[in-house]
Amino acid sequence: MPAKVENALPLPGLSPVGGKSLVARFDGGRLSSDGGVLALREIERRLGIADRLAACLDDPRAPAQVTHRLADIIRFRLFMIAAGYEDGNDATALRHDPAFKLALDRLPGATALCSQPTISRLENLPDTRALLRMGRAMVALYCASFRQVPKRIVLDIDDTFDPVHGEQQLRLFNAYHDGYGFQPLLVFDGEGRPVTAMLRPAKRPTGAEARAFLRRLVREIRSHWPRVEILLRGDSHFCTPEVLDFCRQARLDFILGVATSSTLRQHVLALEQSTAVRQAAHPGDGKLRRYKAFHDGARSWSRVERIVARVEAGPLGTDTRFVVTSLTGGSPRTLYEDLYCQRGQAENHIKAWKQHLAADRTSCCRATANQFRLMLHTGAYWLLWSMRSLMPKRSAWRVAQFDTLRLRLMKLAVRIVELKTRIALHLLSACPDQAIIRLVLDRLPRLIC
């Protein structure tokens, strides 16, 4: 079927090539630059993210007058975020895009998808109870992403600063970042799966707040997996008496950073001096690291704990870090380097969540709407994480950043032709990533959920 021909004026200003003039018109027919969103459609259908979130909402609209179901609005928003359209205003143009229509199970010539005002009304729809239900639904999605119940999971908890530039509820001035914003709590597992995200003011979480947050999270996970072993990792923000006592009571293992104190330094003074002497004797070998384990506890702790110290000596002097752990086995080096330092991957997950998926676009006035946005962006994270999990384990694609996946696998030019019995998708013949696209589509049935 030939491309649709319209009486469109040619675009001016294009210089000739090889003695031939260039004539460009907007008459190519139903074209889209986001052909890869159809692969996300298959992923979302298996994960059921939109249906899970929509089931937590009470729709106040009259059923006879509903044009766009809540699940379809959420699904459209998830695809927009994953494709790089983080602003709801982009729906004004994308609602007519044929690829997005197909992703929402509509024919290319069907009526337009939902508009930006509809999306804005959806973002302001959830109340606190609905958001709590959504939080439980996201944990259920996390648990359903495993082929079988794991014996042990690792949860990385961290917070991140989210600057705001308005009069949003819960915003707070943070002196360290010299600005107003939020400081949401995020939890990822050891393999990069998102577990939950909670909006909160831009201040360090107290021990009671962290304990309440962890109590709800652990209770929900164990409602699905009663016997799973959980290892909690975090920085010194979460090394509080309340969190340590909760971990003991809830049978959680933990390895947390500890702020340096004069009491802890007393245990490693001799090690620091000897390490500095060794490094000075062989300066060409670079930095020297040594480790030591001992038992101690702060005055506010209910008991002494195992402390691991890492002493590093270099040309600029010595640097000492401490972690506290409930693990009794393993050498100090193994606990610090192979276990605790892997917590740094959570920073990369937060980077993908904020920079590649623009999860810090919390510009709504109401806190409930901004919390819902965090969940929408977390759902988009699930889509791209699941796509990446389909890649070959030893390939560079398995560790590719989300923006790379979007650029290479989603920004695909496609011409969509609707025939009598089928819909033909004409992709670019010179697409450089045809092999990996075929592989992703072939492996889609392997997704869990």
Secondary structure, 3 states (H helix, E strand, C coil): CCCCCCCCCCCCCCCCECCECCCCCCCCCCEECCCCHHHHHHHHHHHCHHHHHHCCCCCCCCHHHCCCCHHHHHHHHHHHHHCCCCCHHHHHHHCCCHHHHHHCCCCCCCCCCCCHHHHHHHHCCCCHHHHHHHHHHHHHHHHHCCCCCCCEEEEEEEECCEECCCCCCCCEEECCCCEEEECCEEEEECCCCEEEEECCECCCCCHHHHHHHHHHHHHHHHHHCCCCEEEEEECHHHCCHHHHHHHHHCCCEEEEEECCCHHHHCCCHHHHHHHHHHHHHCHHHCCEEEEEEEEECCCCCCCCEEEEEEEEEECCEEEEEEEEECCCCCCHHHHHHHHHHHHHHHHHHHHHHHHHCCCCCCCCCCHHHHHHHHHHHHHHHHHHHHHHHCCCCCCHHHHCCHHHHHHHHHCCCEEEEECCCCEEEEECCCCCCHHHHHHHHHHHHHCCC
